[in-house]
Amino acid sequence: MKFVHCFTLLITLFYFPAYAQPHNKKKKDFSEIKVPAVEYTLPDMENILFEDDYQDTSRVSESYTFVPEREPNMLYEDEEDSAFFDDEEGDLHVVEVNEQMNIDSIWITYAQYFAIWDSKTINPYKIDGAEFKDTIRLTLYDSLSGLNWALPHFESKINSKFGMRRYRWHYGIDLDLNIGDPISAAFDGIVRIVQYDSRGYGRYIVLRHYNGLETLYGHLTKALVQVGQLVKAGETIGLGGSTGRSTGPHLHFEIRYEGNAIDPEYIFDFQNKTLKTQKFDLMPLHFSYLKEARKVFYHTVRKGESLGSISRKYKVPLSTLCRLNGMTPKTILRVGRKIRIR
Ligand SMILES: [Zn+2]
């Protein structure tokens, strides 16, 4: 992948010193030079599905636009819109190029990026991270173009890591908090989902970022943003809590690429409250955990056991056991029968 800049703003200044000028010119006062304002254009909203319009998930995968080998398609600002100007005296030459995004090795426009939009499904992409074979360089932030990062919670104390937990995979990390603590957007982006899932994430928010990642914030007490809203890194998007399937106040924080979670600790150094890198090379090894995460676990029924006791033993909800095994809570278990617990 050659083009690694995400949403790049280039400002090139050419200053020709006064002594090089053939004519007598008065010295330039740079404090008076007008620098053109940078304006970002909103995405083509016609292709965005909002909750009310949303009907059919199958259409979403068909309209998927992250197609490899797409020809570069860069958006430049119109020249008239300050992309270029010549100082009257020819001393200063400013060139701006912006509105470039690079997702998955290809340059795409805002409109293409936003063409797949689903305000209900956390993973509408239907891409298997285990099949991932490339290395993709993601520019996590670019302060030159005003794209920043922030910790999702100021204390960043990890309660639970990414990985196997109680016989099921934990696809994020849990950060300790007090109910009502502000939760911040990790990067600049747009709000894709604001939902409530009483049996899982509770009140949660999914943000889509310009750097190609998506982040999820779970168990919130309150969401302070709406679907489609643009957010800046560090902006408070909600208040922490313990809603949904949660045993105490914490933030469940996930980082995903095209729907597939990666360990947030590849990106953030929570102990030192910093980002690990500005340019992150996403590689197949970041998804290698999926093999482990997808392992199926069975318990062999012993005398006196019921679905209820197995549920308590493995801390797997009774409803999950029923679903995995096609049973009801009243199903009588035969000794020696294998019960899938994950
Ligand atoms: Zn969690």
Boltz pocket constraint, residues with backbone or C-beta under 6 A from the ligand:
constraints:
  - pocket:
      binder: B
      contacts: [[A, 160], [A, 170], [A, 172], [A, 173], [A, 174], [A, 251], [A, 252], [A, 253]]
      max_distance: 6.0
